[in-house]
Amino acid sequence: MKAGIVSYGAYIPRYRIKIEEIAKVWGDNANSIIDGLMVYEKSVPDMDEDTVTIAVEAARYAVNRAKVNPEKIGAVFTGSESHPYAVKPTSTIVAEAIGATPNLTAADFEFACKAGTAAMQACLGMAESGMIDLGLAIGSDVSQGAPGDALEYTAAAGGVAYIIGKENIAAQIESTYSFTTDTPDFWRREGKPYPEHGGRFTGEPGYFKHVTSAATGLMERLGTKPSDYDYAVFHQPNGKFPTRVAKILGFSGEQIKPGLVVTRLGNTYSGSCMMGLAAILDIAKPDDRIFMTAFGSGAGSDAFSLRVTDRIDEIRNGAPGVEELLANPTYINYATYAKHKGKIKL
């Protein structure tokens, strides 16, 4: 493939809640939960933040980082499972906000936590075919978890945007490979405020089967092995799943450590794997190779092989990095968290 990442931008709300604060309310053992999830705190949206505002901030950072002309963007796709409108696209709002022209195509994607990487694949295909000069793919979520549910400990907020094209590439996408089945591990019916999950489907038939299948499929296609890569990032619903799947596939702890941001961020759903990739791009050197595999419940995985170019040094400091966005958080208690998340109905 000739196309790749031209620029990227991430956004994380400044509010955080510690896991022990949530556990204290529900009478749970915080240490046991932390040990089980390897998550210590998670991001919380501000009162006026939602999937759209987060997507806009990430997109603006992506445009600014590489000084991209937004009028050259021919497609805007936003992946999320918390779009604020059931019928009204998020992507049109983002396009208008960043100054793109009306001469583009836009659509919203939904495939649980891999909707953002599916958007990347769509932009990649359109750029490769010459249909567009640049495509903007976004993963953005203000993810939900019912009060007292296990999801509440990790469901976080954040977004990442990638501009895809064939010129001025900072990271070439060497290839991509997907694996998809109808596995009912996680769902939310129309009109329901919180998702439900089939616990026994979550791990083996869900996450691990799809991530390993997509990852091995891509490495077989390319004739590569884990040691050929400098970094790796896998979908991060918690800290234990990506750590375990990396070990199963043969990747080391050192390869995944720079992208393992879930411990301080929580699961940003459609932005989860893309956030880990952004954290790696923040520190990667030219010619480094990165392996990424996203996962979305329902269920499917998208695997990517990337090679960083010299261009990364030119754009790296054009927008805040993930570590900068994670720094200096404002911690809140459960009552404030519930207010921010709309868990208290007036």
Secondary structure, 3 states (H helix, E strand, C coil): CCCEEEEEEEECCCEEEEHHHHHHHHCCCHHHHHHHHCCCEEEECCCCCCHHHHHHHHHHHHHHHCCCCHHHEEEEEEECCCCCCCCCCHHHHHHHHCCCCCCCEEEEECCHHHHHHHHHHHHHHHHHHCCCCEEEEEEEEECCCCCCCHHHHCECEEEEEEEEECCCCCEEEEEEEEEECCCCCEECCCCCCCCEECHHHHHHHHHHHHHHHHHHHHHHHHCCCHHHCCEEEECCCCCHHHHHHHHHHCCCHHHHHHHCCHHHHCECHHHHHHHHHHHHHCCCCCCCEEEEEEEECCCEEEEEEEEECCCHHHHHHHCCCHHHHHCCCEECCHHHHHHHCCCCCC
